[in-house]
Amino acid sequence: MTTPTDEASFEETIKKLGEIVRRLEEGELTLEQSLTAFEQGVTLLRAAQGRLDAAQARVDELLGVDEQGRATTKPMPERDSDPGRR
């Protein structure tokens, strides 16, 4: 099942999160509206954090360093020796 946060870009997610924070800080929402907005904010925050984590993993892979900052190597994927099979 996809949610709106699955399809939104990171920047759109942050913008929506900022709007929720603004509405909450204004203090004009009812308790139920505040709880709903807070739930939406938590969902957006988790989506944004997931995207940041994925981006960090990609950067780490591209840079080729481990957690201690040492260069890493990865084995090359095996290629099929039979060019007719794919």
MIDRENRO-626383 format. One record per residue: residue number from 1; residue in one letter; x, y, z of N, C-alpha, C, O in turn. Coordinates in Angstrom, 1 decimal, always signed. Layout:
BEGIN
{seq: NUM, type: a, n_X: X, n_Y: Y, n_Z: Z, ca_X: X, ca_Y: Y, ca_Z: Z, c_X: X, c_Y: Y, c_Z: Z, o_X: X, o_Y: Y, o_Z: Z}
...
//
This chain:
BEGIN
{seq: 1, type: m, n_X: +0.8, n_Y: -1.2, n_Z: +0.0, ca_X: +0.0, ca_Y: +0.0, ca_Z: +0.0, c_X: +0.9, c_Y: +1.2, c_Z: +0.0, o_X: +1.8, o_Y: +1.3, o_Z: +0.8}
{seq: 2, type: t, n_X: +0.6, n_Y: +2.2, n_Z: -0.9, ca_X: +1.4, ca_Y: +3.4, ca_Z: -0.9, c_X: +0.7, c_Y: +4.5, c_Z: -0.2, o_X: -0.5, o_Y: +4.5, o_Z: -0.1}
{seq: 3, type: t, n_X: +1.5, n_Y: +5.4, n_Z: +0.4, ca_X: +0.9, ca_Y: +6.5, ca_Z: +1.1, c_X: +1.4, c_Y: +7.8, c_Z: +0.4, o_X: +2.3, o_Y: +7.7, o_Z: -0.5}
{seq: 4, type: p, n_X: +0.8, n_Y: +8.9, n_Z: +0.6, ca_X: +1.3, ca_Y: +10.1, ca_Z: -0.1, c_X: +2.7, c_Y: +10.4, c_Z: +0.2, o_X: +3.4, o_Y: +11.0, o_Z: -0.7}
{seq: 5, type: t, n_X: +3.3, n_Y: +10.0, n_Z: +1.3, ca_X: +4.7, ca_Y: +10.3, ca_Z: +1.6, c_X: +5.6, c_Y: +9.4, c_Z: +0.7, o_X: +6.8, o_Y: +9.7, o_Z: +0.5}
{seq: 6, type: d, n_X: +5.1, n_Y: +8.2, n_Z: +0.2, ca_X: +5.9, ca_Y: +7.4, ca_Z: -0.6, c_X: +6.1, c_Y: +8.0, c_Z: -2.0, o_X: +7.2, o_Y: +7.8, o_Z: -2.6}
{seq: 7, type: e, n_X: +5.2, n_Y: +8.9, n_Z: -2.4, ca_X: +5.3, ca_Y: +9.5, ca_Z: -3.7, c_X: +5.9, c_Y: +10.9, c_Z: -3.7, o_X: +6.4, o_Y: +11.4, o_Z: -4.7}
{seq: 8, type: a, n_X: +5.9, n_Y: +11.5, n_Z: -2.6, ca_X: +6.4, ca_Y: +12.9, ca_Z: -2.5, c_X: +7.9, c_Y: +12.9, c_Z: -2.4, o_X: +8.6, o_Y: +12.0, o_Z: -1.9}
{seq: 9, type: s, n_X: +8.5, n_Y: +13.9, n_Z: -2.9, ca_X: +10.0, ca_Y: +14.1, ca_Z: -2.8, c_X: +10.4, c_Y: +14.4, c_Z: -1.4, o_X: +9.5, o_Y: +14.8, o_Z: -0.6}
{seq: 10, type: f, n_X: +11.6, n_Y: +14.3, n_Z: -1.1, ca_X: +12.1, ca_Y: +14.7, ca_Z: +0.2, c_X: +11.8, c_Y: +16.1, c_Z: +0.5, o_X: +11.3, o_Y: +16.5, o_Z: +1.6}
{seq: 11, type: e, n_X: +12.0, n_Y: +17.0, n_Z: -0.5, ca_X: +11.7, ca_Y: +18.4, ca_Z: -0.3, c_X: +10.2, c_Y: +18.7, c_Z: +0.0, o_X: +9.9, o_Y: +19.5, o_Z: +0.8}
{seq: 12, type: e, n_X: +9.4, n_Y: +18.0, n_Z: -0.8, ca_X: +7.9, ca_Y: +18.2, ca_Z: -0.6, c_X: +7.5, c_Y: +17.7, c_Z: +0.8, o_X: +6.7, o_Y: +18.3, o_Z: +1.5}
{seq: 13, type: t, n_X: +8.1, n_Y: +16.6, n_Z: +1.3, ca_X: +7.9, ca_Y: +16.1, ca_Z: +2.6, c_X: +8.2, c_Y: +17.0, c_Z: +3.7, o_X: +7.5, o_Y: +17.3, o_Z: +4.6}
{seq: 14, type: i, n_X: +9.4, n_Y: +17.7, n_Z: +3.5, ca_X: +9.9, ca_Y: +18.6, ca_Z: +4.5, c_X: +9.0, c_Y: +19.9, c_Z: +4.5, o_X: +8.7, o_Y: +20.4, o_Z: +5.6}
{seq: 15, type: k, n_X: +8.5, n_Y: +20.3, n_Z: +3.3, ca_X: +7.6, ca_Y: +21.4, ca_Z: +3.2, c_X: +6.3, c_Y: +21.1, c_Z: +3.9, o_X: +5.8, o_Y: +22.0, o_Z: +4.7}
{seq: 16, type: k, n_X: +5.8, n_Y: +19.9, n_Z: +3.7, ca_X: +4.5, ca_Y: +19.6, ca_Z: +4.4, c_X: +4.7, c_Y: +19.5, c_Z: +5.9, o_X: +3.8, o_Y: +19.9, o_Z: +6.7}
{seq: 17, type: l, n_X: +5.8, n_Y: +19.0, n_Z: +6.3, ca_X: +6.1, ca_Y: +18.9, ca_Z: +7.7, c_X: +6.2, c_Y: +20.3, c_Z: +8.3, o_X: +5.7, o_Y: +20.5, o_Z: +9.4}
{seq: 18, type: g, n_X: +6.9, n_Y: +21.2, n_Z: +7.6, ca_X: +6.9, ca_Y: +22.6, ca_Z: +8.1, c_X: +5.6, c_Y: +23.3, c_Z: +8.3, o_X: +5.3, o_Y: +24.0, o_Z: +9.2}
{seq: 19, type: e, n_X: +4.7, n_Y: +23.0, n_Z: +7.3, ca_X: +3.3, ca_Y: +23.5, ca_Z: +7.4, c_X: +2.6, c_Y: +23.0, c_Z: +8.6, o_X: +1.9, o_Y: +23.7, o_Z: +9.3}
{seq: 20, type: i, n_X: +2.8, n_Y: +21.7, n_Z: +8.9, ca_X: +2.1, ca_Y: +21.1, ca_Z: +10.1, c_X: +2.7, c_Y: +21.8, c_Z: +11.3, o_X: +1.9, o_Y: +22.1, o_Z: +12.2}
{seq: 21, type: v, n_X: +4.0, n_Y: +21.9, n_Z: +11.4, ca_X: +4.6, ca_Y: +22.6, ca_Z: +12.6, c_X: +4.0, c_Y: +24.0, c_Z: +12.7, o_X: +3.7, o_Y: +24.4, o_Z: +13.9}
{seq: 22, type: r, n_X: +3.9, n_Y: +24.7, n_Z: +11.7, ca_X: +3.4, ca_Y: +26.1, ca_Z: +11.7, c_X: +2.0, c_Y: +26.1, c_Z: +12.3, o_X: +1.6, o_Y: +26.9, o_Z: +13.1}
{seq: 23, type: r, n_X: +1.1, n_Y: +25.2, n_Z: +11.7, ca_X: -0.3, ca_Y: +25.1, ca_Z: +12.2, c_X: -0.3, c_Y: +24.7, c_Z: +13.7, o_X: -1.2, o_Y: +25.3, o_Z: +14.4}
{seq: 24, type: l, n_X: +0.5, n_Y: +23.8, n_Z: +14.1, ca_X: +0.5, ca_Y: +23.4, ca_Z: +15.5, c_X: +1.0, c_Y: +24.6, c_Z: +16.4, o_X: +0.4, o_Y: +24.8, o_Z: +17.5}
{seq: 25, type: e, n_X: +2.0, n_Y: +25.3, n_Z: +15.9, ca_X: +2.5, ca_Y: +26.4, ca_Z: +16.7, c_X: +1.5, c_Y: +27.6, c_Z: +16.8, o_X: +1.6, o_Y: +28.4, o_Z: +17.8}
{seq: 26, type: e, n_X: +0.7, n_Y: +27.8, n_Z: +15.9, ca_X: -0.3, ca_Y: +28.8, ca_Z: +15.9, c_X: -1.3, c_Y: +28.6, c_Z: +17.1, o_X: -1.8, o_Y: +29.6, o_Z: +17.6}
{seq: 27, type: g, n_X: -1.5, n_Y: +27.4, n_Z: +17.5, ca_X: -2.3, ca_Y: +27.1, ca_Z: +18.6, c_X: -3.8, c_Y: +27.3, c_Z: +18.4, o_X: -4.6, o_Y: +27.4, o_Z: +19.4}
{seq: 28, type: e, n_X: -4.2, n_Y: +27.3, n_Z: +17.2, ca_X: -5.7, ca_Y: +27.5, ca_Z: +16.9, c_X: -6.4, c_Y: +26.2, c_Z: +16.5, o_X: -7.6, o_Y: +26.2, o_Z: +16.3}
{seq: 29, type: l, n_X: -5.7, n_Y: +25.1, n_Z: +16.6, ca_X: -6.4, ca_Y: +23.8, ca_Z: +16.3, c_X: -7.0, c_Y: +23.2, c_Z: +17.5, o_X: -6.6, o_Y: +23.5, o_Z: +18.7}
{seq: 30, type: t, n_X: -8.1, n_Y: +22.5, n_Z: +17.3, ca_X: -8.7, ca_Y: +21.8, ca_Z: +18.4, c_X: -7.7, c_Y: +20.6, c_Z: +18.9, o_X: -6.8, o_Y: +20.3, o_Z: +18.2}
{seq: 31, type: l, n_X: -8.0, n_Y: +20.0, n_Z: +20.0, ca_X: -7.2, ca_Y: +18.9, ca_Z: +20.4, c_X: -7.2, c_Y: +17.8, c_Z: +19.4, o_X: -6.1, o_Y: +17.3, o_Z: +19.1}
{seq: 32, type: e, n_X: -8.4, n_Y: +17.4, n_Z: +18.9, ca_X: -8.4, ca_Y: +16.4, ca_Z: +17.9, c_X: -7.6, c_Y: +16.8, c_Z: +16.6, o_X: -6.9, o_Y: +15.9, o_Z: +16.0}
{seq: 33, type: q, n_X: -7.8, n_Y: +18.0, n_Z: +16.2, ca_X: -7.1, ca_Y: +18.5, ca_Z: +15.0, c_X: -5.5, c_Y: +18.4, c_Z: +15.3, o_X: -4.8, o_Y: +18.1, o_Z: +14.4}
{seq: 34, type: s, n_X: -5.2, n_Y: +18.8, n_Z: +16.5, ca_X: -3.8, ca_Y: +18.8, ca_Z: +16.8, c_X: -3.2, c_Y: +17.4, c_Z: +16.8, o_X: -2.1, o_Y: +17.2, o_Z: +16.3}
{seq: 35, type: l, n_X: -4.0, n_Y: +16.4, n_Z: +17.4, ca_X: -3.5, ca_Y: +15.1, ca_Z: +17.4, c_X: -3.4, c_Y: +14.5, c_Z: +16.0, o_X: -2.4, o_Y: +13.8, o_Z: +15.6}
{seq: 36, type: t, n_X: -4.3, n_Y: +14.8, n_Z: +15.1, ca_X: -4.3, ca_Y: +14.4, ca_Z: +13.7, c_X: -3.1, c_Y: +15.0, c_Z: +13.0, o_X: -2.4, o_Y: +14.3, o_Z: +12.3}
{seq: 37, type: a, n_X: -2.9, n_Y: +16.3, n_Z: +13.2, ca_X: -1.7, ca_Y: +16.9, ca_Z: +12.6, c_X: -0.4, c_Y: +16.3, c_Z: +13.1, o_X: +0.5, o_Y: +16.1, o_Z: +12.4}
{seq: 38, type: f, n_X: -0.4, n_Y: +16.1, n_Z: +14.4, ca_X: +0.8, ca_Y: +15.5, ca_Z: +15.0, c_X: +1.1, c_Y: +14.1, c_Z: +14.4, o_X: +2.2, o_Y: +13.8, o_Z: +14.1}
{seq: 39, type: e, n_X: +0.1, n_Y: +13.3, n_Z: +14.3, ca_X: +0.2, ca_Y: +12.0, ca_Z: +13.6, c_X: +0.8, c_Y: +12.1, c_Z: +12.2, o_X: +1.7, o_Y: +11.4, o_Z: +11.8}
{seq: 40, type: q, n_X: +0.2, n_Y: +13.0, n_Z: +11.5, ca_X: +0.7, ca_Y: +13.3, ca_Z: +10.1, c_X: +2.1, c_Y: +13.7, c_Z: +10.1, o_X: +2.9, o_Y: +13.3, o_Z: +9.3}
{seq: 41, type: g, n_X: +2.5, n_Y: +14.5, n_Z: +11.0, ca_X: +3.8, ca_Y: +15.0, ca_Z: +11.2, c_X: +4.8, c_Y: +13.9, c_Z: +11.5, o_X: +5.9, o_Y: +13.8, o_Z: +10.9}
{seq: 42, type: v, n_X: +4.4, n_Y: +13.0, n_Z: +12.4, ca_X: +5.3, ca_Y: +11.8, ca_Z: +12.7, c_X: +5.5, c_Y: +11.0, c_Z: +11.5, o_X: +6.6, o_Y: +10.5, o_Z: +11.2}
{seq: 43, type: t, n_X: +4.4, n_Y: +10.7, n_Z: +10.7, ca_X: +4.5, ca_Y: +9.9, ca_Z: +9.5, c_X: +5.4, c_Y: +10.6, c_Z: +8.5, o_X: +6.3, o_Y: +9.9, o_Z: +7.9}
{seq: 44, type: l, n_X: +5.3, n_Y: +11.9, n_Z: +8.3, ca_X: +6.2, ca_Y: +12.6, ca_Z: +7.4, c_X: +7.6, c_Y: +12.6, c_Z: +7.9, o_X: +8.5, o_Y: +12.4, o_Z: +7.1}
{seq: 45, type: l, n_X: +7.8, n_Y: +12.7, n_Z: +9.2, ca_X: +9.2, ca_Y: +12.7, ca_Z: +9.8, c_X: +9.8, c_Y: +11.4, c_Z: +9.5, o_X: +11.0, o_Y: +11.3, o_Z: +9.1}
{seq: 46, type: r, n_X: +9.1, n_Y: +10.3, n_Z: +9.7, ca_X: +9.6, ca_Y: +9.0, ca_Z: +9.5, c_X: +10.0, c_Y: +8.7, c_Z: +8.0, o_X: +11.0, o_Y: +8.2, o_Z: +7.7}
{seq: 47, type: a, n_X: +9.1, n_Y: +9.2, n_Z: +7.1, ca_X: +9.4, ca_Y: +9.1, ca_Z: +5.7, c_X: +10.7, c_Y: +9.9, c_Z: +5.3, o_X: +11.5, o_Y: +9.4, o_Z: +4.6}
{seq: 48, type: a, n_X: +10.8, n_Y: +11.1, n_Z: +5.9, ca_X: +12.0, ca_Y: +11.9, ca_Z: +5.6, c_X: +13.2, c_Y: +11.3, c_Z: +6.1, o_X: +14.3, o_Y: +11.3, o_Z: +5.5}
{seq: 49, type: q, n_X: +13.1, n_Y: +10.7, n_Z: +7.4, ca_X: +14.3, ca_Y: +10.1, ca_Z: +8.0, c_X: +14.7, c_Y: +8.9, c_Z: +7.1, o_X: +15.9, o_Y: +8.6, o_Z: +7.0}
{seq: 50, type: g, n_X: +13.7, n_Y: +8.1, n_Z: +6.7, ca_X: +14.0, ca_Y: +7.0, ca_Z: +5.8, c_X: +14.7, c_Y: +7.4, c_Z: +4.5, o_X: +15.7, o_Y: +6.7, o_Z: +4.1}
{seq: 51, type: r, n_X: +14.3, n_Y: +8.5, n_Z: +3.9, ca_X: +15.0, ca_Y: +8.9, ca_Z: +2.7, c_X: +16.4, c_Y: +9.4, c_Z: +3.0, o_X: +17.3, o_Y: +9.2, o_Z: +2.3}
{seq: 52, type: l, n_X: +16.6, n_Y: +10.1, n_Z: +4.2, ca_X: +17.9, ca_Y: +10.5, ca_Z: +4.6, c_X: +18.8, c_Y: +9.3, c_Z: +4.8, o_X: +20.0, o_Y: +9.3, o_Z: +4.4}
{seq: 53, type: d, n_X: +18.3, n_Y: +8.3, n_Z: +5.5, ca_X: +19.1, ca_Y: +7.1, ca_Z: +5.8, c_X: +19.5, c_Y: +6.4, c_Z: +4.5, o_X: +20.6, o_Y: +5.9, o_Z: +4.3}
{seq: 54, type: a, n_X: +18.5, n_Y: +6.3, n_Z: +3.5, ca_X: +18.8, ca_Y: +5.7, ca_Z: +2.2, c_X: +19.9, c_Y: +6.5, c_Z: +1.5, o_X: +20.8, o_Y: +5.9, o_Z: +0.8}
{seq: 55, type: a, n_X: +19.8, n_Y: +7.8, n_Z: +1.5, ca_X: +20.7, ca_Y: +8.7, ca_Z: +0.8, c_X: +22.1, c_Y: +8.5, c_Z: +1.5, o_X: +23.1, o_Y: +8.4, o_Z: +0.7}
{seq: 56, type: q, n_X: +22.2, n_Y: +8.4, n_Z: +2.8, ca_X: +23.4, ca_Y: +8.3, ca_Z: +3.5, c_X: +24.1, c_Y: +6.9, c_Z: +3.1, o_X: +25.3, o_Y: +6.8, o_Z: +2.9}
{seq: 57, type: a, n_X: +23.3, n_Y: +5.9, n_Z: +3.0, ca_X: +23.8, ca_Y: +4.6, ca_Z: +2.6, c_X: +24.3, c_Y: +4.6, c_Z: +1.2, o_X: +25.4, o_Y: +4.0, o_Z: +0.9}
{seq: 58, type: r, n_X: +23.7, n_Y: +5.3, n_Z: +0.3, ca_X: +24.2, ca_Y: +5.5, ca_Z: -1.1, c_X: +25.5, c_Y: +6.2, c_Z: -1.1, o_X: +26.4, o_Y: +5.8, o_Z: -1.8}
{seq: 59, type: v, n_X: +25.6, n_Y: +7.3, n_Z: -0.3, ca_X: +26.8, ca_Y: +8.1, ca_Z: -0.3, c_X: +27.9, c_Y: +7.2, c_Z: +0.3, o_X: +29.0, o_Y: +7.2, o_Z: -0.3}
{seq: 60, type: d, n_X: +27.7, n_Y: +6.5, n_Z: +1.4, ca_X: +28.7, ca_Y: +5.6, ca_Z: +1.9, c_X: +29.2, c_Y: +4.6, c_Z: +0.9, o_X: +30.3, o_Y: +4.3, o_Z: +0.9}
{seq: 61, type: e, n_X: +28.2, n_Y: +4.0, n_Z: +0.2, ca_X: +28.6, ca_Y: +3.0, ca_Z: -0.8, c_X: +29.4, c_Y: +3.6, c_Z: -1.9, o_X: +30.4, o_Y: +3.0, o_Z: -2.4}
{seq: 62, type: l, n_X: +29.0, n_Y: +4.8, n_Z: -2.4, ca_X: +29.8, ca_Y: +5.5, ca_Z: -3.4, c_X: +31.2, c_Y: +5.9, c_Z: -3.0, o_X: +32.2, o_Y: +5.8, o_Z: -3.7}
{seq: 63, type: l, n_X: +31.3, n_Y: +6.3, n_Z: -1.7, ca_X: +32.6, ca_Y: +6.7, ca_Z: -1.2, c_X: +33.4, c_Y: +5.5, c_Z: -0.8, o_X: +34.7, o_Y: +5.6, o_Z: -0.8}
{seq: 64, type: g, n_X: +32.8, n_Y: +4.4, n_Z: -0.6, ca_X: +33.5, ca_Y: +3.2, ca_Z: -0.3, c_X: +34.3, c_Y: +3.2, c_Z: +1.0, o_X: +35.5, o_Y: +2.8, o_Z: +1.1}
{seq: 65, type: v, n_X: +33.7, n_Y: +3.7, n_Z: +2.1, ca_X: +34.3, ca_Y: +3.7, ca_Z: +3.4, c_X: +33.4, c_Y: +3.0, c_Z: +4.4, o_X: +32.2, o_Y: +3.0, o_Z: +4.3}
{seq: 66, type: d, n_X: +34.1, n_Y: +2.4, n_Z: +5.4, ca_X: +33.3, ca_Y: +1.8, ca_Z: +6.4, c_X: +33.0, c_Y: +2.7, c_Z: +7.6, o_X: +33.4, o_Y: +3.9, o_Z: +7.5}
{seq: 67, type: e, n_X: +32.5, n_Y: +2.2, n_Z: +8.7, ca_X: +32.1, ca_Y: +3.1, ca_Z: +9.8, c_X: +33.3, c_Y: +3.8, c_Z: +10.5, o_X: +33.2, o_Y: +4.8, o_Z: +11.1}
{seq: 68, type: q, n_X: +34.5, n_Y: +3.1, n_Z: +10.3, ca_X: +35.7, ca_Y: +3.7, ca_Z: +10.9, c_X: +36.5, c_Y: +4.6, c_Z: +9.9, o_X: +37.6, o_Y: +5.1, o_Z: +10.2}
{seq: 69, type: g, n_X: +35.9, n_Y: +4.8, n_Z: +8.7, ca_X: +36.5, ca_Y: +5.7, ca_Z: +7.7, c_X: +37.5, c_Y: +5.0, c_Z: +6.8, o_X: +38.2, o_Y: +5.7, o_Z: +6.1}
{seq: 70, type: r, n_X: +37.6, n_Y: +3.7, n_Z: +6.9, ca_X: +38.6, ca_Y: +3.0, ca_Z: +6.1, c_X: +38.0, c_Y: +2.6, c_Z: +4.7, o_X: +36.8, o_Y: +2.4, o_Z: +4.6}
{seq: 71, type: a, n_X: +38.8, n_Y: +2.6, n_Z: +3.7, ca_X: +38.4, ca_Y: +2.3, ca_Z: +2.4, c_X: +37.9, c_Y: +0.8, c_Z: +2.3, o_X: +38.5, o_Y: +0.0, o_Z: +3.0}
{seq: 72, type: t, n_X: +36.8, n_Y: +0.6, n_Z: +1.6, ca_X: +36.3, ca_Y: -0.8, ca_Z: +1.5, c_X: +36.3, c_Y: -1.2, c_Z: +0.1, o_X: +36.3, o_Y: -0.4, o_Z: -0.9}
{seq: 73, type: t, n_X: +36.2, n_Y: -2.5, n_Z: -0.1, ca_X: +36.1, ca_Y: -3.1, ca_Z: -1.5, c_X: +34.9, c_Y: -4.0, c_Z: -1.4, o_X: +34.5, o_Y: -4.6, o_Z: -0.4}
{seq: 74, type: k, n_X: +34.4, n_Y: -4.2, n_Z: -2.6, ca_X: +33.3, ca_Y: -5.2, ca_Z: -2.7, c_X: +33.6, c_Y: -6.1, c_Z: -3.9, o_X: +34.2, o_Y: -5.7, o_Z: -4.9}
{seq: 75, type: p, n_X: +33.3, n_Y: -7.4, n_Z: -3.7, ca_X: +33.5, ca_Y: -8.3, ca_Z: -4.8, c_X: +32.6, c_Y: -7.9, c_Z: -6.0, o_X: +31.5, o_Y: -7.5, o_Z: -5.9}
{seq: 76, type: m, n_X: +33.2, n_Y: -8.1, n_Z: -7.2, ca_X: +32.5, ca_Y: -7.9, ca_Z: -8.4, c_X: +31.4, c_Y: -8.9, c_Z: -8.6, o_X: +31.7, o_Y: -10.1, o_Z: -8.3}
{seq: 77, type: p, n_X: +30.2, n_Y: -8.6, n_Z: -9.1, ca_X: +29.2, ca_Y: -9.6, ca_Z: -9.3, c_X: +29.7, c_Y: -10.6, c_Z: -10.4, o_X: +30.3, o_Y: -10.2, o_Z: -11.4}
{seq: 78, type: e, n_X: +29.3, n_Y: -11.8, n_Z: -10.2, ca_X: +29.8, ca_Y: -12.8, ca_Z: -11.2, c_X: +28.9, c_Y: -12.7, c_Z: -12.4, o_X: +27.7, o_Y: -12.4, o_Z: -12.4}
{seq: 79, type: r, n_X: +29.6, n_Y: -12.8, n_Z: -13.6, ca_X: +28.9, ca_Y: -12.7, ca_Z: -14.9, c_X: +28.7, c_Y: -14.1, c_Z: -15.4, o_X: +29.5, o_Y: -15.0, o_Z: -15.1}
{seq: 80, type: d, n_X: +27.6, n_Y: -14.2, n_Z: -16.1, ca_X: +27.3, ca_Y: -15.5, ca_Z: -16.7, c_X: +28.3, c_Y: -15.8, c_Z: -17.8, o_X: +28.5, o_Y: -15.0, o_Z: -18.7}
{seq: 81, type: s, n_X: +29.0, n_Y: -16.9, n_Z: -17.7, ca_X: +30.0, ca_Y: -17.2, ca_Z: -18.7, c_X: +29.4, c_Y: -17.6, c_Z: -20.1, o_X: +30.1, o_Y: -17.6, o_Z: -21.1}
{seq: 82, type: d, n_X: +28.1, n_Y: -17.9, n_Z: -20.1, ca_X: +27.5, ca_Y: -18.3, ca_Z: -21.3, c_X: +26.7, c_Y: -17.1, c_Z: -21.9, o_X: +25.7, o_Y: -16.7, o_Z: -21.3}
{seq: 83, type: p, n_X: +27.3, n_Y: -16.4, n_Z: -22.9, ca_X: +26.7, ca_Y: -15.2, ca_Z: -23.4, c_X: +25.2, c_Y: -15.4, c_Z: -23.9, o_X: +24.5, o_Y: -14.4, o_Z: -24.0}
{seq: 84, type: g, n_X: +24.8, n_Y: -16.6, n_Z: -24.2, ca_X: +23.5, ca_Y: -16.8, ca_Z: -24.7, c_X: +22.5, c_Y: -16.9, c_Z: -23.6, o_X: +21.3, o_Y: -16.7, o_Z: -23.8}
{seq: 85, type: r, n_X: +22.9, n_Y: -17.0, n_Z: -22.4, ca_X: +22.0, ca_Y: -17.1, ca_Z: -21.2, c_X: +22.0, c_Y: -15.7, c_Z: -20.5, o_X: +23.0, o_Y: -15.2, o_Z: -20.1}
{seq: 86, type: r, n_X: +20.8, n_Y: -15.2, n_Z: -20.3, ca_X: +20.6, ca_Y: -13.9, ca_Z: -19.6, c_X: +19.3, c_Y: -13.9, c_Z: -18.9, o_X: +19.0, o_Y: -12.9, o_Z: -18.2}
//
